[in-house]
Amino acid sequence: MTSENQNYTSLEQAFSLGNGQDSALNWLRKSHTNVAIFLVSGIKLEGVISGFDQYSVLLTDAHNNQQMIYKAKISTIAPLGSRVGGNTFQRRRPPRYQNENQDNSGQSSSDGNSDSV
């Protein structure tokens, strides 16, 4: 029995027990799992993988629009609402430019007075 004919129960199982990328993409396609695809440019696309080949992935969104995405431009593919260790994936990027009056938590470091001690 080849890895293509096996019925994997999870994305992790498909990736690790199958032939890696192809088995994982095939599992996502067959299970109609909603995914977020992050491109190297930082753009996030959401939809269902409806097909793939050696060089591209075909993504269908909620409005049935299809996009062909070159694999070379994909940074990350993550199932939407997936959980690892009990925490939902949350991709949060720190602000590119931070105000010099703010600390790392985003709170103002001054109390509003211009007087410094």
C-alpha positions, 0 to 999 in steps of 0.5 A, a space after each residue: 500500500 502506498 502512502 497516497 492510499 493510506 487514510 491519515 487521521 491528522 496533518 501531522 500523521 500525513 506529513 510524518 508517515 507519508 512523503 512529507 509535503 505531498 502527503 500533507 497537502 493531499 490530506 488538507 485537500 481531501 479533508 477540505 480543511 480551511 487553511 491560511 497561506 502566508 506568502 513570503 511578502 507577508 500577505 495572508 490568504 485563506 481558503 481550501 486547497 483544491 489542488 497542487 502540483 510540483 510548483 503550485 497550490 490551487 486555493 479556493 476561497 469562501 466565494 468560490 474564487 480560485 488562486 494559483 499560488 507558486 510554492 516558491 512564494 509560500 512561507 507557511 501553510 497553517 490549518 485555520 483554528 488548529 491547536 498545538 499544545 492547547 493554544 490556537 495559532 495566532 500569528 502576531 507581528 510586532 509593529 514595524 515602527 515603534 513610538 519611542 515613548 512606548 515600551 514593548 507592551 505598547 503602553 506609554 512610558 511617560 505619565 504625560 508630564 514633560 518634566 523628567 527627574 
